Amino acid sequence: MYCPKCGKEIDDNDNFCPFCGGDVSKKEVETAKIEKKNTSEGNALKLVAKIFMLIKTILVGVFFLIPLA
């Protein structure tokens, strides 16, 4: 098993990481996995929002910079 706090490999029977002292009990490990998943989803949403804003800015710029015929 790996410590969710520092990422080092530890014994499966440990309750605390011998390297960083982080709590690695079953409940804490599950909570860390959920928090990591939520962070990943949040990062993906932020990326999509940034791409959308970039496309929107480009389109608005194109409409204002192209002379109307």
CNS distance restraints for C-alpha pairs under 8 A (distance, minus, plus):
assign (resid   1 and name CA) (resid   9 and name CA) 5.84 0.50 0.50
assign (resid   1 and name CA) (resid  10 and name CA) 5.68 0.50 0.50
assign (resid   1 and name CA) (resid  11 and name CA) 6.35 0.50 0.50
assign (resid   1 and name CA) (resid  12 and name CA) 5.54 0.50 0.50
assign (resid   2 and name CA) (resid   7 and name CA) 5.49 0.50 0.50
assign (resid   2 and name CA) (resid   8 and name CA) 5.42 0.50 0.50
assign (resid   2 and name CA) (resid   9 and name CA) 4.33 0.50 0.50
assign (resid   2 and name CA) (resid  10 and name CA) 5.58 0.50 0.50
assign (resid   3 and name CA) (resid   7 and name CA) 4.74 0.50 0.50
assign (resid   3 and name CA) (resid   8 and name CA) 5.51 0.50 0.50
assign (resid   3 and name CA) (resid   9 and name CA) 6.40 0.50 0.50
assign (resid   3 and name CA) (resid  10 and name CA) 6.60 0.50 0.50
assign (resid   3 and name CA) (resid  17 and name CA) 6.34 0.50 0.50
assign (resid   3 and name CA) (resid  22 and name CA) 7.36 0.50 0.50
assign (resid   3 and name CA) (resid  24 and name CA) 6.33 0.50 0.50
assign (resid   3 and name CA) (resid  29 and name CA) 7.90 0.50 0.50
assign (resid   4 and name CA) (resid  22 and name CA) 8.00 0.50 0.50
assign (resid   4 and name CA) (resid  24 and name CA) 7.24 0.50 0.50
assign (resid   4 and name CA) (resid  29 and name CA) 6.33 0.50 0.50
assign (resid   4 and name CA) (resid  32 and name CA) 6.26 0.50 0.50
assign (resid   4 and name CA) (resid  33 and name CA) 7.75 0.50 0.50
assign (resid   5 and name CA) (resid  20 and name CA) 7.66 0.50 0.50
assign (resid   5 and name CA) (resid  22 and name CA) 6.17 0.50 0.50
assign (resid   6 and name CA) (resid  19 and name CA) 7.91 0.50 0.50
assign (resid   6 and name CA) (resid  20 and name CA) 6.62 0.50 0.50
assign (resid   6 and name CA) (resid  22 and name CA) 7.95 0.50 0.50
assign (resid   8 and name CA) (resid  19 and name CA) 7.61 0.50 0.50
assign (resid  10 and name CA) (resid  14 and name CA) 7.15 0.50 0.50
assign (resid  10 and name CA) (resid  17 and name CA) 6.72 0.50 0.50
assign (resid  10 and name CA) (resid  18 and name CA) 7.62 0.50 0.50
assign (resid  14 and name CA) (resid  24 and name CA) 6.99 0.50 0.50
assign (resid  14 and name CA) (resid  25 and name CA) 7.53 0.50 0.50
assign (resid  15 and name CA) (resid  23 and name CA) 6.10 0.50 0.50
assign (resid  15 and name CA) (resid  24 and name CA) 5.09 0.50 0.50
assign (resid  15 and name CA) (resid  25 and name CA) 4.88 0.50 0.50
assign (resid  16 and name CA) (resid  21 and name CA) 5.47 0.50 0.50
assign (resid  16 and name CA) (resid  22 and name CA) 5.44 0.50 0.50
assign (resid  16 and name CA) (resid  23 and name CA) 4.61 0.50 0.50
assign (resid  16 and name CA) (resid  24 and name CA) 5.19 0.50 0.50
assign (resid  16 and name CA) (resid  25 and name CA) 7.10 0.50 0.50
assign (resid  17 and name CA) (resid  21 and name CA) 4.67 0.50 0.50
assign (resid  17 and name CA) (resid  22 and name CA) 5.16 0.50 0.50
assign (resid  17 and name CA) (resid  23 and name CA) 6.52 0.50 0.50
assign (resid  17 and name CA) (resid  24 and name CA) 6.42 0.50 0.50
assign (resid  23 and name CA) (resid  28 and name CA) 6.38 0.50 0.50
assign (resid  23 and name CA) (resid  29 and name CA) 7.95 0.50 0.50
assign (resid  24 and name CA) (resid  28 and name CA) 5.77 0.50 0.50
assign (resid  24 and name CA) (resid  29 and name CA) 5.61 0.50 0.50
assign (resid  25 and name CA) (resid  29 and name CA) 6.22 0.50 0.50
assign (resid  26 and name CA) (resid  30 and name CA) 6.25 0.50 0.50
assign (resid  27 and name CA) (resid  31 and name CA) 6.24 0.50 0.50
assign (resid  28 and name CA) (resid  32 and name CA) 6.15 0.50 0.50
assign (resid  29 and name CA) (resid  33 and name CA) 6.30 0.50 0.50
assign (resid  30 and name CA) (resid  34 and name CA) 6.35 0.50 0.50
assign (resid  31 and name CA) (resid  35 and name CA) 6.19 0.50 0.50
assign (resid  32 and name CA) (resid  36 and name CA) 6.08 0.50 0.50
assign (resid  33 and name CA) (resid  37 and name CA) 6.20 0.50 0.50
assign (resid  34 and name CA) (resid  38 and name CA) 6.22 0.50 0.50
assign (resid  35 and name CA) (resid  39 and name CA) 6.17 0.50 0.50
assign (resid  36 and name CA) (resid  40 and name CA) 6.23 0.50 0.50
assign (resid  37 and name CA) (resid  41 and name CA) 6.31 0.50 0.50
assign (resid  38 and name CA) (resid  42 and name CA) 6.14 0.50 0.50
assign (resid  39 and name CA) (resid  43 and name CA) 6.15 0.50 0.50
assign (resid  40 and name CA) (resid  44 and name CA) 6.29 0.50 0.50
assign (resid  41 and name CA) (resid  45 and name CA) 6.33 0.50 0.50
assign (resid  42 and name CA) (resid  46 and name CA) 6.24 0.50 0.50
assign (resid  43 and name CA) (resid  47 and name CA) 6.22 0.50 0.50
assign (resid  44 and name CA) (resid  48 and name CA) 6.31 0.50 0.50
assign (resid  45 and name CA) (resid  49 and name CA) 6.16 0.50 0.50
assign (resid  46 and name CA) (resid  50 and name CA) 6.17 0.50 0.50
assign (resid  47 and name CA) (resid  51 and name CA) 6.24 0.50 0.50
assign (resid  48 and name CA) (resid  52 and name CA) 6.14 0.50 0.50
assign (resid  49 and name CA) (resid  53 and name CA) 6.19 0.50 0.50
assign (resid  50 and name CA) (resid  54 and name CA) 6.18 0.50 0.50
assign (resid  51 and name CA) (resid  55 and name CA) 6.24 0.50 0.50
assign (resid  52 and name CA) (resid  56 and name CA) 6.10 0.50 0.50
assign (resid  53 and name CA) (resid  57 and name CA) 6.02 0.50 0.50
assign (resid  54 and name CA) (resid  58 and name CA) 6.21 0.50 0.50
assign (resid  55 and name CA) (resid  59 and name CA) 6.18 0.50 0.50
assign (resid  56 and name CA) (resid  60 and name CA) 6.17 0.50 0.50
assign (resid  57 and name CA) (resid  61 and name CA) 6.06 0.50 0.50
assign (resid  58 and name CA) (resid  62 and name CA) 6.13 0.50 0.50
assign (resid  59 and name CA) (resid  63 and name CA) 6.34 0.50 0.50
assign (resid  60 and name CA) (resid  64 and name CA) 6.38 0.50 0.50
assign (resid  61 and name CA) (resid  65 and name CA) 5.99 0.50 0.50
assign (resid  62 and name CA) (resid  66 and name CA) 5.98 0.50 0.50
